[in-house]
Each structure stands twice: as structure tokens, then as C-alpha cells.
């Protein structure tokens, strides 16, 4: 194994962390859209001329064009999964907020505000 | 106790999350209510008769229509209690009967006298009945983990009996849905430089609470959740 792989892997992990820490930033969201368009363009080009991915694979030292596609697919899959995971986390958080506020409003509508006379002893009508 | 129980802790809210605790929750809440007039039990989408038992015990009932986890239930209870402008002291208390009301009373009295904002119960400063050796070792490891991730050094990191002031209740904002709320609590303390003390408590490990309690393997989930949250603090 070449030692260059170690810093490369670390760099990839670091980039992931930075990207997801800042994932709300508008530049990043713009970046992901550009990436999608670029991927679509690559796909169209590859369909029209299958020799192009093969040429790029040779250039990068990957044996076959299909291997290159596989590697790209893995990268896209990991990014997609992480993106969905975080989107789901945010959605869960929103759902919890919504349910919480409904539950509290419901309780207050049924039994009154937290400090109602029913909670207090008969000698302490202080509301 | 000494004076009339109703007047005595009128500014205290005890928050009890409850998920399928039907067999015990009524007794637990009734014991709490002997000393604390304000108790809110959050029924976290239980499938048993927890809700009617809570109502029968005379506590305030807030019901989650779906199960959202202990952390979310605590947060709901805290937000409910915050709507009472006279609420000054907040207590997190377990519905399964492992905590003792005597400890809560001692902690609340201690908080009133001291100037810290948070009191955290510790099983290791106090005494424990029926805790297994492996459990003890795991909790020790959790303490080291908390110290590394939050910088807060406790003798007992995952003890749910905690007493805190309104100022801290307002900033707490628990986002963790599950048992990692106890860690998030500490994270929030370290973010806000909250002053705190530990207080010895006695925990009763009954067969019921042991059967209901978390399995030790769940600490893996908690640890990973804490690390992920830590990593993504920038959101």
C-alpha cells in the first residue's frame, strides 16, 4: 500500500465533516446543485460516446471505464445517504417540536394552564 | 413535611416522563405529590393505561400522540412547566420508582441555599441497591466519556435525577430524542458555563426498574449519538 493513501483518506473524511458541518450554507447548496448538473452532463456525454469514460479511466490509472463509474457511484451513494440522514434528523426535530407544541396546547385546553387553582391547596388561591 | 406541603414547594415543578409505566406510575406520582404540588407527567405515547393512571394520581398530564423518546418527553415537560411564570425550580424524575422523593426534597432545599444553577444526583456519592458490577463498570466508563466530550467531571454521568433553576431550564432545549438526553444536558451546561454541584442520592434498583431500564448495549448508541452531535455542532 502506498502511504499517499493515508493522507488522501484523511482528507476525504475531513472534507465530509466540513461539508456537513456547514451544510446549511447557501454556497454549499448551490454547489450540490452544480454537482448534480455536472453528473447529468457526464452521464449524457458517456451515453453518446462510451469511449470518453474509458479515456478518463485510463488517464486516472483506473483499468476500466465501468470501474470508474463504480467508484463514482460509491461516492455519490455515500453523499446521498449522509444527506438523507441529516435531512431526516432535521425533519424528526421539526416533528418533535410540532408534536410538543400540540401536546402542550392540548393539555392546557383540557385542564387549564400549568398554574390552575386545582393544583393548589384550598388555602392558596394565588393566581 | 414540616410546614404545609402544598405551600412549601409551590415554585417547584417535578417533570416525570412516562412510557408504558402503567403498573407503577400512579404510586410514584402520588408519593411525589405528597411533597410537591406541581407535577407534570408526560405520557410519551404509551400503549397501556399510563395516561389514566397519571390523571388518577392528580398530576398534570401532557400526552404525546406518538412515542418520541425520553429526552423529548423531558423537554415537553420542561416547556409546559415554563409556562408557569412562578416556576423557579425544575426537577427531572423517573416514573419507574427508582428515585426517592426524600432525595428530591433534600436536593431542592440544597439548591435554595446554594448559588449553583444545577444539582445532579450521583449514585456513587450516595448508595446503590442491587447494581451489578458490570453496570457499575459501564457507568464509570460513561463518566470518563462525558469528561472527554463535555469537560464536565461528574462521578455519575447518567443519573436522571436532576434539579435546576428556571434560567437553565430556559436554555436547555433538549434535542436528543432518546436516552442521550443526559449527555446533552451536560453539553448545554458546558456551553453556558452553568454552575453545578453533585448531590448524593440513593437509587432503588427494583426488579421492575431493572426490567424496564436501558440495556447496557444501548450505551453504544448513546456514545455514537453524542459524538455525531458533537461533530455537527455547527449544524
Interface residues (C-beta under 8 A of the other chain):
Chain A: X17 X20 X21 X22 X23 X24 X86 X92 X93 X96 X99 X100 X102 X103 X104 X106 X107 X108 X111 X113 X114 X115 X119 X120 X121 X123 X124
Chain B: X4 X6 X7 X10 X13 X37 X38 X40 X42 X60 X61 X62 X63 X64 X65 X66 X68 X72 X75 X76 X79 X80 X81 X83 X84 X85 X86 X87 X175 X177 X231 X232 X233 X234 X235
